[in-house]
Each structure stands twice: as C-alpha cells, then as structure tokens.
C-alpha cells in the first residue's frame, strides 16, 4: 500500500485512543467499531474501495408480483421479484439476506407469468 510505517503507527495510536475514549470525532466510528484496541503486532493493511454492489427497491408490485405504474396499475406482462422490489435488512445488509424472498417471490412471479395473468 506504500504507507510509511510511521503513518500506520500513528493511525493505530489514534485508533487506540478513540477506543479508550469510546468516541471517534475524526471519522465517526460507531461504538461497535471502537471495541478493540490494536495492540499486538504485526499489523496488516489492505486497500478497501467503496462501490455499489446492489441496489434495493425501486419497483412496486402487487400481491401477484406484477409491476405497477405510478398510478398503481399493473403493467401487462411485467413481473418482478427479489431485491429490485426491496427487502428488510435492518441496520446493515447481510449477505444472502434476500435469498428467501427472491426464491419465494420469484416462484410466484414465474407462476403468474406462465399462467398469463391478465393485467
């Protein structure tokens, strides 16, 4: 990562201070991320970059998984299931959290599409 050892040591020292104080005004870390000091070397660092890997919600469906217009009317032949119609994740998205709804609603949407449900 080409980070000078002195900079990494200073960052670790600041982190440990924030753990002791139970508050991080510099980066706004939550209490859960201030629970452990970094004290036993060696320390390892990795580059982490933010990216969008999934969007949740956006489409509204009826109980038959038919996608609705802004007026609340079904769009003929258009069905949706899974994360595109949203999901419950609480404070944090857990990997695999949407699988059960995707399977359940995907099956329902597929059945409706195969049956040719009229909009």
RODO-2510 file (C-alpha; in nm, 4 decimals, decimal comma):
residues 119
     n   res          X          Y          Z
     1     x     0,0000     0,0000     0,0000
     2     x     0,3051     0,2245     0,0133
     3     x     0,2071     0,3676     0,3528
     4     x     0,5012     0,4813     0,5633
     5     x     0,5373     0,2731     0,8806
     6     x     0,5290     0,5898     1,0909
     7     x     0,1906     0,6892     0,9444
     8     x     0,0449     0,3444     1,0136
     9     x     0,1808     0,3532     1,3715
    10     x     0,0242     0,6993     1,4245
    11     x    -0,3120     0,5790     1,2883
    12     x    -0,3075     0,2763     1,5188
    13     x    -0,2240     0,5031     1,8133
    14     x    -0,5139     0,7363     1,7293
    15     x    -0,7499     0,4399     1,6924
    16     x    -0,6466     0,3054     2,0335
    17     x    -0,7070     0,6496     2,1859
    18     x    -1,0589     0,6557     2,0364
    19     x    -1,1242     0,3087     2,1831
    20     x    -1,0200     0,4343     2,5268
    21     x    -1,2387     0,7457     2,4923
    22     x    -1,5304     0,5431     2,3459
    23     x    -1,5678     0,8195     2,0863
    24     x    -1,4157     0,8929     1,7458
    25     x    -1,4794     1,2514     1,6410
    26     x    -1,2362     1,2259     1,3497
    27     x    -1,4034     0,9512     1,1486
    28     x    -1,7324     0,8996     1,3344
    29     x    -1,6795     0,5284     1,4015
    30     x    -1,9664     0,3626     1,5824
    31     x    -1,9243     0,2063     1,9285
    32     x    -1,9133    -0,1420     1,7752
    33     x    -1,6034    -0,0375     1,5774
    34     x    -1,4382     0,1046     1,8879
    35     x    -1,4468    -0,2130     2,0932
    36     x    -1,0915    -0,3404     2,0460
    37     x    -0,7526    -0,1801     2,0589
    38     x    -0,4892    -0,2760     1,8061
    39     x    -0,2006    -0,3795     2,0306
    40     x    -0,0328    -0,6970     1,9113
    41     x     0,1876    -0,6667     1,6025
    42     x     0,2290    -0,7470     1,3230
    43     x    -0,0356    -0,5205     1,1733
    44     x    -0,1635    -0,5758     0,8224
    45     x    -0,3330    -0,3257     0,5953
    46     x    -0,5439    -0,3703     0,2850
    47     x    -0,6888    -0,1250     0,0375
    48     x    -1,0679    -0,1091     0,0532
    49     x    -1,2675     0,0835    -0,2027
    50     x    -1,6358     0,1617    -0,1887
    51     x    -1,8640     0,0560    -0,4722
    52     x    -2,2291    -0,0112    -0,5325
    53     x    -2,2810    -0,3852    -0,5498
    54     x    -2,6575    -0,3900    -0,5182
    55     x    -2,9483    -0,1532    -0,5105
    56     x    -3,2625    -0,2358    -0,3188
    57     x    -3,6124    -0,1406    -0,4150
    58     x    -3,7325     0,0797    -0,6906
    59     x    -4,0216    -0,1187    -0,8323
    60     x    -4,3603    -0,1561    -0,6674
    61     x    -4,5518    -0,4784    -0,7192
    62     x    -4,8933    -0,6083    -0,6281
    63     x    -4,9540    -0,9412    -0,4430
    64     x    -4,9172    -1,1248    -0,7765
    65     x    -4,5717    -0,9688    -0,8313
    66     x    -4,6985    -0,7574    -1,1223
    67     x    -4,5004    -0,4339    -1,1563
    68     x    -4,7235    -0,1307    -1,1032
    69     x    -4,7248     0,2065    -1,2753
    70     x    -4,7057     0,5299    -1,0764
    71     x    -5,0874     0,5220    -1,0868
    72     x    -5,0901     0,1798    -0,9192
    73     x    -5,1979    -0,0110    -1,2300
    74     x    -5,0293    -0,3395    -1,3337
    75     x    -4,8013    -0,3253    -1,6382
    76     x    -4,9108    -0,6105    -1,8632
    77     x    -4,6548    -0,8903    -1,8795
    78     x    -4,4048    -0,7297    -1,6381
    79     x    -4,3292    -0,9129    -1,3130
    80     x    -4,0561    -0,8609    -1,0564
    81     x    -3,9088    -1,0350    -0,7529
    82     x    -3,6003    -1,0160    -0,5341
    83     x    -3,4042    -0,7097    -0,4322
    84     x    -3,5465    -0,4903    -0,7076
    85     x    -3,8704    -0,4738    -0,5070
    86     x    -3,6881    -0,4189    -0,1768
    87     x    -3,6205    -0,6265     0,1298
    88     x    -3,5834    -0,5996     0,5061
    89     x    -3,2243    -0,5612     0,6172
    90     x    -3,2278    -0,3629     0,9392
    91     x    -2,9180    -0,1537     1,0107
    92     x    -2,6946    -0,3498     0,7761
    93     x    -2,7351    -0,5689     0,4700
    94     x    -2,6365    -0,9271     0,5433
    95     x    -2,5110    -1,1409     0,2592
    96     x    -2,7809    -1,3826     0,1474
    97     x    -3,0494    -1,1943     0,3379
    98     x    -3,2671    -1,1566     0,0274
    99     x    -3,2445    -1,5146    -0,0968
   100     x    -3,5647    -1,6371     0,0673
   101     x    -3,7760    -1,3519    -0,0677
   102     x    -3,6164    -1,3813    -0,4124
   103     x    -3,6968    -1,7528    -0,4255
   104     x    -4,0490    -1,7169    -0,2886
   105     x    -4,1486    -1,4134    -0,4929
   106     x    -3,9534    -1,5362    -0,7959
   107     x    -4,1597    -1,8547    -0,7943
   108     x    -4,4827    -1,6573    -0,7603
   109     x    -4,3834    -1,4139    -1,0372
   110     x    -4,2849    -1,7041    -1,2622
   111     x    -4,6123    -1,8842    -1,1992
   112     x    -4,8108    -1,5701    -1,2763
   113     x    -4,6136    -1,5006    -1,5923
   114     x    -4,6535    -1,8615    -1,7104
   115     x    -5,0257    -1,8513    -1,6381
   116     x    -5,0577    -1,5307    -1,8374
   117     x    -5,2270    -1,3390    -1,5564
   118     x    -5,4132    -1,0515    -1,7138
   119     x    -5,3132    -0,7071    -1,6031
***
